[in-house]
Amino acid sequence: MAEYLRIRARRLQTPIAQFIDPSNLRRVTLVGTAPIGEARYYAALLADIAKLHQEGAVVHREGNGVRAHPTDAAATPAEQEVLDQLDAVRVLVGRRAAECGWIRESDGLPDDSWQNHDLSELEILRLMGIDDVRDRARVTHRRLDWPDGHYLPAVKFRRETVTAFRAAASNRATIQREIANTLHPVIDHRRNDTALVHLYGTERDVVLVWGTRHLLPIATDLCARGYMRVDITWQTVGRLPGLAFEVARILNDLVLPRLKLATRVARWRRLQGR
């Protein structure tokens, strides 16, 4: 069940859920994030997080592409090649998101003062295996790499993105199982465990800024330890583009310029015929 992601009137929304430990009134706030979204979405999240931080909470965040922690051994040449491929994929994701008027999470939530408690990219690469990560990076790069001005791949990308978000927000168990089958279970569990170890490693209030798919297992662990969810609010990631958006974009960027050109040519021919 997608308890921590929803769509309302074609608006994708992520939650800010607050949990309280009744025994000591310690507060844990889970801030769910989307990997891409409108700039104002991330600005609103930053404002909410800053307020909680000013009230005394410490902010823990997920990796967001952190290359390596100080304790990591140096990457081998083969590993470095794959890490560079991941960088190239991130650049493409940012470019394609910008075409929809959206930005990447790492650009929208750049606060370096937050504590990073996650596996590094190098750790994930070694856990998954270099061949697996290389293959995934190549497939994603091919899917996102097309010449500027090519509309059909852009339309396909936007439709695939909308479909993926709708699937992630679905409450159908079959769809959630299909999504789970595409993920790496060991990596997800290790990342969640890392977040929880540091969450319980401090007595301070904590704001946990993580992708929405991680929130349910973290929330489940909190409740198992006696925490109670006392509040949940929602921030809008952005409006998911529909068919009307695609038609309007094609008309504006492709059809109308050609009509204007044809009109100018016809006018020129009439003038030449006088």
TIROKOL-653748 format. One record per residue (C-alpha): residue number from 0; residue in three letters; x, y, z. Coordinates in steps of 0.25 Angstrom, whole numbers, plus 5000, padded with zeros to 4 digits. Layout:
N
NUM, ALA, X, Y, Z
...
This chain:
274
0, MET, 5000, 5000, 5000
1, ALA, 5005, 5014, 4996
2, GLU, 5003, 5020, 5009
3, TYR, 5013, 5031, 5008
4, LEU, 5011, 5036, 4993
5, ARG, 4998, 5040, 4987
6, ILE, 4992, 5047, 4975
7, ARG, 4980, 5057, 4976
8, ALA, 4974, 5064, 4964
9, ARG, 4987, 5060, 4956
10, ARG, 4996, 5066, 4967
11, LEU, 5007, 5057, 4972
12, GLN, 5008, 5059, 4987
13, THR, 5018, 5054, 4998
14, PRO, 5016, 5054, 5013
15, ILE, 5022, 5061, 5025
16, ALA, 5019, 5051, 5036
17, GLN, 5021, 5054, 5051
18, PHE, 5023, 5043, 5061
19, ILE, 5024, 5044, 5076
20, ASP, 5030, 5035, 5087
21, PRO, 5020, 5036, 5098
22, SER, 5030, 5032, 5109
23, ASN, 5039, 5044, 5107
24, LEU, 5032, 5052, 5096
25, ARG, 5043, 5051, 5086
26, ARG, 5039, 5055, 5072
27, VAL, 5043, 5049, 5059
28, THR, 5038, 5055, 5046
29, LEU, 5039, 5047, 5033
30, VAL, 5040, 5056, 5021
31, GLY, 5037, 5048, 5008
32, THR, 5043, 5053, 4996
33, ALA, 5042, 5051, 4981
34, PRO, 5054, 5050, 4972
35, ILE, 5049, 5061, 4963
36, GLY, 5039, 5072, 4965
37, GLU, 5036, 5087, 4963
38, ALA, 5046, 5097, 4969
39, ARG, 5035, 5102, 4979
40, TYR, 5032, 5088, 4984
41, TYR, 5047, 5087, 4989
42, ALA, 5046, 5102, 4994
43, ALA, 5034, 5098, 5002
44, LEU, 5041, 5086, 5008
45, LEU, 5053, 5094, 5011
46, ALA, 5044, 5104, 5019
47, ASP, 5038, 5093, 5027
48, ILE, 5051, 5086, 5030
49, ALA, 5058, 5099, 5034
50, LYS, 5046, 5102, 5044
51, LEU, 5048, 5088, 5051
52, HIS, 5063, 5090, 5051
53, GLN, 5062, 5104, 5058
54, GLU, 5053, 5097, 5068
55, GLY, 5065, 5088, 5072
56, ALA, 5063, 5076, 5063
57, VAL, 5075, 5070, 5056
58, VAL, 5073, 5067, 5041
59, HIS, 5077, 5053, 5035
60, ARG, 5077, 5052, 5020
61, GLU, 5079, 5041, 5010
62, GLY, 5091, 5040, 5001
63, ASN, 5087, 5048, 4988
64, GLY, 5098, 5043, 4980
65, VAL, 5109, 5044, 4991
66, ARG, 5121, 5038, 4984
67, ALA, 5129, 5032, 4996
68, HIS, 5130, 5033, 5011
69, PRO, 5144, 5036, 5017
70, THR, 5145, 5022, 5022
71, ASP, 5142, 5016, 5008
72, ALA, 5154, 5010, 5001
73, ALA, 5158, 5017, 4988
74, ALA, 5150, 5013, 4975
75, THR, 5157, 5004, 4965
76, PRO, 5158, 5009, 4951
77, ALA, 5146, 5000, 4947
78, GLU, 5138, 5005, 4959
79, GLN, 5141, 5019, 4955
80, GLU, 5137, 5017, 4941
81, VAL, 5123, 5012, 4946
82, LEU, 5122, 5024, 4956
83, ASP, 5125, 5033, 4945
84, GLN, 5114, 5027, 4937
85, LEU, 5104, 5029, 4948
86, ASP, 5108, 5044, 4948
87, ALA, 5105, 5045, 4933
88, VAL, 5091, 5039, 4936
89, ARG, 5089, 5049, 4947
90, VAL, 5092, 5060, 4937
91, LEU, 5082, 5054, 4927
92, VAL, 5071, 5053, 4938
93, GLY, 5073, 5068, 4941
94, ARG, 5072, 5072, 4926
95, ARG, 5060, 5064, 4924
96, ALA, 5053, 5068, 4937
97, ALA, 5056, 5083, 4933
98, GLU, 5048, 5080, 4920
99, CYS, 5036, 5078, 4929
100, GLY, 5039, 5090, 4937
101, TRP, 5044, 5081, 4949
102, ILE, 5058, 5080, 4956
103, ARG, 5065, 5069, 4962
104, GLU, 5064, 5066, 4977
105, SER, 5079, 5068, 4979
106, ASP, 5078, 5082, 4973
107, GLY, 5065, 5086, 4981
108, LEU, 5070, 5081, 4994
109, PRO, 5085, 5085, 4994
110, ASP, 5087, 5088, 5009
111, ASP, 5101, 5083, 5013
112, SER, 5098, 5085, 5028
113, TRP, 5090, 5073, 5029
114, GLN, 5095, 5060, 5034
115, ASN, 5097, 5049, 5023
116, HIS, 5094, 5035, 5028
117, ASP, 5093, 5026, 5017
118, LEU, 5101, 5016, 5008
119, SER, 5111, 5023, 4999
120, GLU, 5110, 5021, 4984
121, LEU, 5123, 5012, 4985
122, GLU, 5117, 5004, 4996
123, ILE, 5104, 5001, 4988
124, LEU, 5113, 4998, 4975
125, ARG, 5120, 4988, 4983
126, LEU, 5108, 4982, 4989
127, MET, 5100, 4981, 4976
128, GLY, 5112, 4977, 4967
129, ILE, 5119, 4985, 4957
130, ASP, 5112, 4978, 4945
131, ASP, 5098, 4980, 4950
132, VAL, 5100, 4995, 4953
133, ARG, 5107, 4997, 4939
134, ASP, 5096, 4990, 4932
135, ARG, 5085, 4998, 4939
136, ALA, 5093, 5011, 4936
137, ARG, 5094, 5008, 4922
138, VAL, 5080, 5005, 4920
139, THR, 5076, 5018, 4927
140, HIS, 5085, 5026, 4919
141, ARG, 5080, 5020, 4906
142, ARG, 5066, 5023, 4910
143, LEU, 5069, 5038, 4913
144, ASP, 5079, 5041, 4902
145, TRP, 5073, 5047, 4890
146, PRO, 5076, 5060, 4881
147, ASP, 5070, 5073, 4885
148, GLY, 5057, 5075, 4878
149, HIS, 5053, 5061, 4876
150, TYR, 5038, 5061, 4882
151, LEU, 5034, 5046, 4881
152, PRO, 5045, 5042, 4891
153, ALA, 5042, 5054, 4900
154, VAL, 5027, 5050, 4900
155, LYS, 5031, 5036, 4903
156, PHE, 5039, 5040, 4915
157, ARG, 5029, 5048, 4921
158, ARG, 5018, 5038, 4919
159, GLU, 5027, 5027, 4926
160, THR, 5030, 5037, 4937
161, VAL, 5015, 5039, 4940
162, THR, 5013, 5024, 4939
163, ALA, 5024, 5021, 4949
164, PHE, 5019, 5032, 4959
165, ARG, 5004, 5026, 4957
166, ALA, 5009, 5012, 4960
167, ALA, 5017, 5017, 4972
168, ALA, 5005, 5024, 4978
169, SER, 4996, 5012, 4975
170, ASN, 4989, 5004, 4986
171, ARG, 4988, 4992, 4978
172, ALA, 4997, 4981, 4985
173, THR, 5000, 4974, 4971
174, ILE, 5006, 4987, 4966
175, GLN, 5014, 4989, 4979
176, ARG, 5019, 4975, 4978
177, GLU, 5023, 4978, 4963
178, ILE, 5031, 4990, 4967
179, ALA, 5038, 4983, 4979
180, ASN, 5043, 4972, 4969
181, THR, 5050, 4983, 4961
182, LEU, 5058, 4988, 4974
183, HIS, 5070, 4982, 4980
184, PRO, 5065, 4976, 4994
185, VAL, 5078, 4976, 5001
186, ILE, 5081, 4990, 4997
187, ASP, 5068, 4995, 5002
188, HIS, 5069, 4988, 5015
189, ARG, 5083, 4992, 5017
190, ARG, 5080, 5007, 5014
191, ASN, 5067, 5006, 5023
192, ASP, 5075, 4999, 5035
193, THR, 5086, 5010, 5033
194, ALA, 5076, 5021, 5035
195, LEU, 5070, 5014, 5047
196, VAL, 5083, 5012, 5054
197, HIS, 5086, 5027, 5053
198, LEU, 5072, 5031, 5057
199, TYR, 5072, 5023, 5070
200, GLY, 5087, 5027, 5072
201, THR, 5083, 5041, 5077
202, GLU, 5073, 5045, 5088
203, ARG, 5070, 5058, 5080
204, ASP, 5058, 5061, 5072
205, VAL, 5061, 5056, 5057
206, VAL, 5056, 5060, 5044
207, LEU, 5058, 5049, 5034
208, VAL, 5058, 5054, 5019
209, TRP, 5057, 5041, 5011
210, GLY, 5051, 5036, 4998
211, THR, 5036, 5032, 5000
212, ARG, 5038, 5017, 4997
213, HIS, 5047, 5016, 5010
214, LEU, 5036, 5023, 5019
215, LEU, 5027, 5011, 5021
216, PRO, 5038, 5002, 5027
217, ILE, 5044, 5013, 5035
218, ALA, 5030, 5017, 5041
219, THR, 5027, 5002, 5043
220, ASP, 5039, 5001, 5052
221, LEU, 5036, 5014, 5059
222, CYS, 5022, 5009, 5063
223, ALA, 5028, 4995, 5067
224, ARG, 5036, 5003, 5077
225, GLY, 5024, 5010, 5083
226, TYR, 5024, 5023, 5075
227, MET, 5011, 5029, 5071
228, ARG, 5008, 5036, 5058
229, VAL, 5001, 5049, 5062
230, ASP, 5001, 5057, 5049
231, ILE, 5003, 5057, 5034
232, THR, 5003, 5068, 5024
233, TRP, 5005, 5068, 5009
234, GLN, 5014, 5076, 5000
235, THR, 5011, 5076, 4985
236, VAL, 5022, 5071, 4976
237, GLY, 5016, 5076, 4963
238, ARG, 5004, 5074, 4954
239, LEU, 5006, 5062, 4945
240, PRO, 5006, 5065, 4931
241, GLY, 4994, 5059, 4923
242, LEU, 4990, 5057, 4909
243, ALA, 4985, 5071, 4907
244, PHE, 4999, 5076, 4912
245, GLU, 5006, 5068, 4901
246, VAL, 4997, 5072, 4890
247, ALA, 4998, 5087, 4894
248, ARG, 5013, 5086, 4895
249, ILE, 5014, 5079, 4881
250, LEU, 5005, 5090, 4875
251, ASN, 5013, 5101, 4881
252, ASP, 5027, 5096, 4878
253, LEU, 5025, 5088, 4865
254, VAL, 5012, 5091, 4858
255, LEU, 5010, 5106, 4860
256, PRO, 5024, 5110, 4856
257, ARG, 5022, 5102, 4843
258, LEU, 5009, 5109, 4841
259, LYS, 5015, 5122, 4843
260, LEU, 5026, 5119, 4833
261, ALA, 5016, 5114, 4823
262, THR, 5008, 5127, 4825
263, ARG, 5021, 5135, 4822
264, VAL, 5024, 5127, 4810
265, ALA, 5010, 5129, 4804
266, ARG, 5010, 5144, 4807
267, TRP, 5024, 5145, 4800
268, ARG, 5019, 5137, 4788
269, ARG, 5007, 5147, 4787
270, LEU, 5016, 5159, 4787
271, GLN, 5025, 5152, 4776
272, GLY, 5013, 5150, 4767
273, ARG, 5009, 5165, 4767
